[in-house]
């Protein structure tokens, strides 16, 4: 029996491939029509392909304006990525949290201001400044 597109791994791969191919508008439309796709955000943020990770950032930058309620529901999963072994993922998570702009994440961002990676420290500090500027 075929798994079909409803299998999360197939769906995640399809979305990641679309992002890598630059089809962000298509993905934005998919997220607007299927709120369950937000569950895939952190998996997409940890994809090995840089274009996919950049695509997730662009996706969330757009959706925070158009669908803030559902974007904010991703915060607990994104907070988890602040402890990821890869400093690029930690930095991306900090940047996205700053973009979302929820004051509740400031304490978590303050924890990584002393991260071993200089870029993560800088991004975390800028994210906190962004959140404070929005309030």
C-alpha positions as CSV (number, residue, x, y, z in Angstrom):
1,X,0.0,0.0,0.0
2,X,1.3,3.5,-0.9
3,X,2.1,5.9,1.9
4,X,1.1,8.9,-0.2
5,X,1.7,12.6,0.5
6,X,0.0,12.5,3.9
7,X,3.2,10.8,5.4
8,X,5.0,13.5,7.3
9,X,8.4,12.5,6.0
10,X,7.2,12.7,2.4
11,X,5.5,16.0,3.0
12,X,8.6,17.4,4.8
13,X,10.8,16.3,1.8
14,X,8.4,17.8,-0.7
15,X,8.3,21.2,1.2
16,X,12.1,21.2,1.6
17,X,12.5,20.4,-2.1
18,X,10.1,23.3,-3.0
19,X,12.1,25.6,-0.8
20,X,15.4,24.6,-2.3
21,X,13.8,25.2,-5.7
22,X,12.8,28.7,-4.7
23,X,9.0,28.1,-4.7
24,X,8.4,30.0,-1.5
25,X,5.1,31.5,-2.6
26,X,3.7,28.0,-3.1
27,X,4.8,27.0,0.4
28,X,3.3,30.1,1.9
29,X,0.0,29.2,0.3
30,X,0.3,25.6,1.6
31,X,0.8,26.8,5.2
32,X,-2.1,29.3,4.9
33,X,-4.4,26.4,3.9
34,X,-3.1,23.7,6.2
35,X,-2.2,24.8,9.7
36,X,-0.9,21.4,10.5
37,X,2.2,22.1,8.4
38,X,3.5,24.4,11.2
39,X,4.5,21.1,13.0
40,X,7.2,20.7,10.3
41,X,8.9,24.0,11.0
42,X,11.7,22.8,13.3
43,X,12.4,19.8,11.0
44,X,12.8,22.1,8.1
45,X,15.0,24.5,10.2
46,X,17.4,21.6,10.7
47,X,17.6,20.6,7.1
48,X,21.1,20.2,5.8
49,X,20.5,22.4,2.8
50,X,21.2,26.1,3.4
51,X,18.5,27.2,0.9
52,X,15.9,25.3,2.8
53,X,16.9,26.9,6.1
54,X,16.9,30.3,4.5
55,X,13.5,29.5,3.0
56,X,12.1,28.7,6.5
57,X,13.2,32.0,7.7
58,X,11.6,33.8,4.8
59,X,8.5,31.7,5.3
60,X,8.2,32.7,8.9
61,X,9.0,36.3,8.2
62,X,6.0,36.4,5.8
63,X,3.7,34.3,8.0
64,X,4.3,36.3,11.2
65,X,2.6,39.2,9.3
66,X,-0.2,37.1,7.8
67,X,-0.8,34.4,10.4
68,X,0.8,35.4,13.7
69,X,-1.3,33.2,15.9
70,X,-0.1,30.0,14.2
71,X,3.5,31.2,13.9
72,X,3.5,31.9,17.7
73,X,2.4,28.3,18.3
74,X,5.8,27.2,16.9
75,X,7.8,29.0,19.6
76,X,8.1,26.1,22.1
77,X,9.6,23.9,19.3
78,X,12.0,26.7,18.1
79,X,13.1,27.4,21.7
80,X,14.3,23.7,21.8
81,X,16.6,24.5,18.9
82,X,18.5,27.1,21.0
83,X,20.2,24.1,22.5
84,X,21.0,22.3,19.2
85,X,24.6,21.1,18.8
86,X,25.0,23.0,15.5
87,X,25.7,26.7,16.1
88,X,24.1,27.6,12.8
89,X,20.8,26.1,13.9
90,X,21.1,27.9,17.3
91,X,21.7,31.2,15.5
92,X,18.8,30.6,13.1
93,X,16.5,29.8,16.0
94,X,17.5,33.0,17.8
95,X,17.0,35.1,14.7
96,X,13.5,33.6,14.0
97,X,12.5,34.1,17.6
98,X,13.6,37.7,17.3
99,X,11.5,38.0,14.2
100,X,8.4,36.5,15.9
101,X,9.0,39.1,18.6
102,X,7.3,37.5,21.6
103,X,8.7,38.9,24.9
104,X,8.3,35.6,26.6
105,X,11.4,34.2,24.8
106,X,13.8,36.9,26.0
107,X,15.0,34.9,29.0
108,X,15.8,31.9,26.7
109,X,17.7,34.2,24.4
110,X,19.6,35.8,27.3
111,X,20.8,32.3,28.2
112,X,22.6,31.9,24.9
113,X,24.2,35.4,25.0
114,X,27.1,33.5,26.5
115,X,27.1,30.8,23.8
116,X,30.5,29.4,22.8
117,X,29.9,30.6,19.3
118,X,30.4,34.3,18.6
119,X,27.8,34.5,15.8
120,X,25.2,32.9,18.1
121,X,25.9,35.4,20.8
122,X,25.6,38.3,18.3
123,X,22.3,37.0,16.8
124,X,20.8,36.4,20.3
125,X,21.7,39.9,21.4
126,X,20.2,41.4,18.2
127,X,17.1,39.2,18.6
128,X,16.5,40.6,22.1
129,X,17.0,44.1,20.8
130,X,14.5,43.4,18.0
131,X,11.9,42.1,20.5
132,X,12.4,45.1,22.8
133,X,12.1,47.5,19.9
134,X,8.7,45.9,18.9
135,X,7.3,46.3,22.4
